[in-house]
Amino acid sequence: MGTHPMTIAVVSHDAGSSEILCGLIREYFDLYSWHIFAIAQSPMGRLCERYNLSFTPIGDAEQQLQVITPDILFFGTGWQEKIERPYVHFCKENAIPTVAFLDHWSNYRERFGFPDEGWEENLGDFTAVTDQKALFLAESFALPKPMGLKNFYLRDTIVQARQKEISPNNNLLFLSEPTDAVALRTYGDKNYWGFTQYSALEDILKNFERFGCAGLTIRLHPSDTGSGYKKILKAYPNIRVQINDAAVCELTDQLLCAKMIIGFDTMALYIAALLERPVLSYLPSKNREFLLPLPKERQVRSLSKIHSNLLLPSSLKCDDFGMDFALFIKTIVAKERNV
């Protein structure tokens, strides 16, 4: 390798692993030669613009990788797109080590195409995770060589949030997710889990006085228009409600302002808990498992018996998880040489 920095190619699309990858690239930007491949208007493309990281538009994976001859490929995983697959396949055919980055705690095998035949070809040679629960899941699914890395995105988000001056609004913040659309797309049934974001909102409104909040703020998921909520809200004219667009309202500002935060299993709830905010992961049906690594008492199936303790701040700390990055890289290169 001489004095030249190691070249790391990165390809990603969905927001979760893209945030983790961008946090890592920014942390070690000067120590390696990074080449990012992304779609301009994708979550990864927008993150690169925000952080001033240059990227190459997705193209012919073989040609693009032959030009830069990377030492390693890091790739994001997710639901929306499979743009990473040609890059992964080329690297595997050419003995370039590949690392799959996992975010959240769901659908770990499905991201690679499970249960379709040949889905294992889409796996990385290594699997990078950023917390203890993710490591346990990756190991239990026998994903290749799971390794722990620090989540710089989370660390930076929490550090920045703690520096903010925020005036509390005493509202209950509902983090909406397009549950009906996901259930329909995945299982062909909007009500597959036995609830939707709309039935959950009805439950929240019916039990509203239990939260001791002045009003309700609904933070819309980027793919949600909010039109479905307005009809329900008409039946509760006495509750003051505001509906906010995720693209307009900064997430941590909203988490810090709220008196209490409720959602299903969005990453934003986990961030709120790390910011020591009162949170509830609410899944009003046994058809869906709790995924977030939150204390058990903050995972509820019903709102009719909320304990007053749940209105107090969460006590969740960001643990010092993960190996040193230089050692991580060294391990990948050494293991590949020994294969």
C-alpha positions in Angstrom: 0.0 0.0 0.0 3.0 2.4 0.5 2.1 5.9 1.6 -1.2 6.0 -0.3 -4.3 6.0 1.9 -6.5 3.0 1.6 -9.4 3.4 -0.8 -12.9 2.7 0.6 -15.8 2.6 -1.8 -19.2 3.3 -0.3 -22.7 2.7 -1.8 -25.9 3.4 0.0 -29.5 4.5 -0.5 -31.8 4.3 2.5 -31.6 6.9 5.3 -30.8 4.6 8.3 -27.5 3.1 7.1 -26.7 6.2 5.1 -26.6 8.3 8.3 -24.3 5.7 10.0 -22.0 5.7 7.0 -21.9 9.4 6.6 -21.1 9.8 10.4 -18.2 7.3 9.9 -16.9 9.0 6.7 -16.9 12.4 8.4 -15.1 11.0 11.5 -12.3 9.5 9.4 -12.4 11.6 6.3 -8.7 12.5 6.2 -7.3 9.0 7.0 -8.7 7.2 4.0 -9.6 7.8 0.4 -13.4 7.7 0.2 -15.4 7.2 -3.0 -19.2 7.4 -2.5 -21.8 6.2 -5.0 -25.3 7.4 -4.6 -28.5 8.6 -6.4 -28.7 12.5 -6.3 -32.2 12.8 -4.8 -32.0 9.7 -2.5 -31.6 9.9 1.3 -27.8 9.2 0.9 -27.5 11.8 -1.9 -29.2 14.5 0.3 -27.0 13.6 3.3 -23.8 14.0 1.1 -25.0 17.4 0.1 -25.8 18.4 3.7 -22.3 17.3 4.9 -20.5 18.5 1.8 -19.3 15.0 0.8 -18.8 14.6 -2.9 -20.3 11.5 -4.6 -20.5 9.8 -8.0 -24.0 9.1 -9.4 -24.8 5.4 -9.5 -23.8 4.0 -12.9 -22.1 0.9 -14.3 -20.8 -0.7 -11.1 -18.1 -2.7 -12.9 -16.7 0.3 -14.8 -16.8 2.6 -11.8 -15.1 0.2 -9.4 -12.4 -0.7 -12.0 -11.5 3.0 -12.2 -11.0 3.5 -8.4 -9.8 -0.1 -7.6 -11.0 0.0 -4.0 -9.5 -1.9 -1.1 -12.8 -2.4 0.6 -16.5 -1.8 -0.2 -18.9 -0.5 2.5 -22.6 -0.8 1.6 -25.9 0.3 3.2 -28.9 -2.0 3.5 -32.6 -1.2 3.5 -35.9 -1.6 2.0 -36.3 1.1 -0.7 -33.7 0.3 -3.3 -31.2 -2.4 -4.2 -28.7 -0.1 -5.9 -25.8 -1.7 -3.9 -26.1 -5.2 -5.3 -24.1 -4.9 -8.6 -21.3 -3.2 -6.5 -21.4 -6.0 -4.0 -21.4 -8.7 -6.7 -18.5 -7.2 -8.6 -16.4 -6.9 -5.4 -17.1 -10.5 -4.3 -16.1 -11.7 -7.8 -12.9 -9.7 -7.6 -11.9 -10.6 -4.0 -12.5 -7.1 -2.7 -13.8 -7.4 0.9 -17.4 -6.1 1.4 -19.0 -4.9 4.6 -22.8 -4.6 5.0 -24.0 -1.9 7.4 -27.2 -2.6 9.3 -29.3 0.0 11.0 -32.4 -0.3 13.2 -33.3 -3.8 14.5 -35.7 -5.1 11.8 -35.7 -7.3 8.7 -32.0 -8.1 8.9 -32.2 -11.0 6.4 -34.9 -9.6 4.2 -32.7 -6.6 3.3 -30.5 -9.1 1.4 -33.5 -10.7 -0.4 -34.4 -13.5 2.0 -36.3 -15.8 1.5 -35.6 -15.7 -2.3 -33.3 -18.3 -3.7 -29.7 -17.1 -3.8 -30.2 -14.3 -1.3 -26.9 -15.1 0.4 -25.1 -13.8 -2.7 -26.2 -10.3 -1.6 -24.6 -10.5 1.9 -21.4 -8.8 2.7 -18.2 -10.7 3.7 -18.6 -8.8 7.0 -21.6 -7.3 8.8 -21.2 -4.0 10.7 -23.6 -3.2 13.5 -23.6 -0.3 16.0 -25.2 -1.6 19.2 -25.5 -4.7 21.4 -29.0 -5.7 20.4 -28.1 -5.4 16.7 -25.0 -7.6 17.3 -27.2 -10.2 19.0 -29.7 -10.2 16.1 -26.9 -10.4 13.4 -25.4 -13.4 15.3 -28.7 -15.1 15.8 -29.4 -14.9 12.0 -25.9 -16.2 11.3 -25.1 -13.2 9.1 -21.4 -13.2 8.0 -18.8 -12.1 10.6 -20.8 -9.5 12.6 -18.6 -6.7 14.0 -19.4 -3.8 16.3 -18.7 -0.2 15.3 -19.4 3.1 17.1 -22.4 5.0 15.8 -21.0 8.5 15.2 -24.3 9.7 13.7 -26.1 9.1 17.1 -23.2 10.5 19.1 -23.1 13.7 17.0 -26.9 14.0 17.1 -27.0 13.8 20.9 -24.0 16.1 21.4 -25.6 18.8 19.2 -29.1 18.4 20.7 -27.7 18.9 24.2 -26.3 22.3 23.2 -29.6 23.6 22.1 -31.7 26.2 24.0 -35.2 24.9 23.8 -38.5 26.3 25.2 -40.9 23.5 26.2 -44.3 23.5 24.6 -45.9 21.0 27.0 -47.3 19.0 24.0 -47.6 15.3 23.5 -45.6 14.5 20.3 -46.9 11.7 18.1 -44.2 10.4 15.7 -46.4 9.1 12.8 -45.3 6.2 10.5 -47.2 5.1 7.4 -48.0 1.7 9.0 -50.9 1.0 6.7 -48.8 1.5 3.6 -45.9 -0.7 4.9 -48.4 -3.5 5.9 -50.1 -3.2 2.5 -46.8 -3.3 0.5 -45.3 -6.2 2.6 -48.4 -8.3 3.4 -51.1 -7.1 1.1 -53.3 -6.0 4.0 -53.4 -2.5 5.5 -54.4 -3.8 8.8 -52.0 -6.8 8.9 -50.7 -5.8 12.4 -54.1 -5.2 13.8 -53.7 -1.4 13.9 -52.7 1.5 11.7 -51.4 5.0 12.4 -55.0 6.2 12.3 -56.4 3.7 14.8 -53.4 4.5 17.1 -54.2 8.3 16.8 -57.8 7.5 17.9 -56.4 5.7 21.0 -54.1 8.6 21.8 -57.0 11.1 21.5 -59.4 8.9 23.6 -56.8 8.7 26.4 -55.4 12.1 26.0 -56.0 13.4 29.5 -53.8 10.7 30.9 -50.7 12.4 29.5 -51.2 15.7 31.2 -50.2 17.6 28.1 -51.5 21.0 26.8 -51.9 19.8 23.2 -50.9 17.3 20.6 -48.2 17.6 17.9 -48.2 15.1 15.0 -44.9 14.8 13.3 -45.6 13.4 9.8 -43.4 10.8 8.4 -41.7 12.1 5.1 -43.9 9.8 3.1 -47.2 10.8 4.8 -49.5 13.6 3.7 -51.5 13.8 6.9 -54.8 14.0 5.2 -56.0 10.8 6.9 -55.6 12.4 10.4 -57.7 15.5 9.8 -61.0 13.5 9.6 -60.3 11.8 12.9 -59.3 15.1 14.6 -62.7 16.7 13.8 -64.3 14.5 16.5 -62.0 16.0 19.2 -62.3 19.7 18.8 -61.4 20.3 22.4 -57.8 19.0 21.9 -55.4 21.6 20.4 -53.5 19.9 17.6 -50.7 20.9 15.2 -49.5 18.8 12.3 -45.9 19.3 11.3 -44.0 18.1 8.2 -40.8 16.2 9.0 -39.0 18.1 6.2 -39.7 21.4 7.8 -39.3 20.7 11.5 -35.9 19.7 12.9 -36.4 16.3 14.6 -34.3 17.0 17.8 -36.0 20.4 18.3 -39.3 18.6 18.4 -38.1 15.9 20.7 -36.7 18.4 23.1 -39.7 20.7 23.2 -42.3 18.0 23.8 -43.5 17.0 27.3 -44.0 13.4 26.2 -43.2 11.4 23.0 -45.2 8.5 21.6 -44.6 6.4 18.5 -44.4 2.8 17.2 -40.8 1.7 16.7 -39.2 4.6 14.8 -35.5 5.4 15.4 -36.6 8.8 16.6 -38.1 7.3 19.8 -34.7 5.7 20.6 -32.9 9.1 20.0 -35.5 10.7 22.3 -34.8 8.2 25.0 -31.1 8.8 24.7 -31.9 12.5 25.1 -33.6 11.5 28.4 -37.0 12.4 27.2 -40.2 10.6 28.4 -41.0 8.1 25.6 -43.5 5.4 24.9 -43.2 2.8 22.2 -46.9 1.9 21.5 -47.9 -1.2 19.6 -51.6 -1.8 20.2 -51.6 -5.4 19.0 -49.6 -8.5 19.7 -49.2 -9.1 16.0 -46.1 -6.9 16.1 -42.9 -7.3 18.2 -41.3 -4.4 20.0 -38.0 -3.8 18.3 -36.4 -0.8 20.0 -33.9 -1.4 22.8 -36.0 0.5 25.3 -36.8 -0.4 28.9 -39.7 -2.9 29.0 -42.0 -0.5 30.9 -41.8 1.9 28.1 -43.2 -0.6 25.6 -47.0 -0.7 25.9 -49.9 -2.4 24.2 -52.6 -0.2 25.8 -52.9 3.5 26.8 -55.7 3.0 29.3 -53.4 2.2 32.2 -50.4 4.4 31.8 -48.3 4.6 35.0 -47.4 8.2 36.0 -43.7 7.1 36.1 -43.8 6.9 32.3 -44.2 10.7 32.2 -40.8 11.0 33.8 -37.6 11.2 31.7 -36.2 8.0 30.2 -32.9 6.8 31.6 -31.1 5.4 28.6 -27.4 6.0 28.0 -25.5 5.7 24.8 -23.1 2.9 25.7 -19.5 2.9 24.4 -20.1 0.2 21.9 -17.8 -0.9 19.1 -14.2 -1.6 18.2 -11.6 0.9 17.2 -12.0 1.8 13.5 -8.3 1.2 12.5 -8.6 -2.2 14.1 -11.9 -2.8 12.3 -10.2 -2.1 8.9 -7.1 -4.2 9.9 -9.3 -7.1 10.9 -11.2 -7.0 7.5 -8.0 -6.9 5.5 -6.2 -9.5 7.6 -9.2 -11.9 7.5 -9.5 -11.5 3.8 -5.8 -12.4 3.3 -6.3 -15.5 5.4 -9.3 -16.8 3.6 
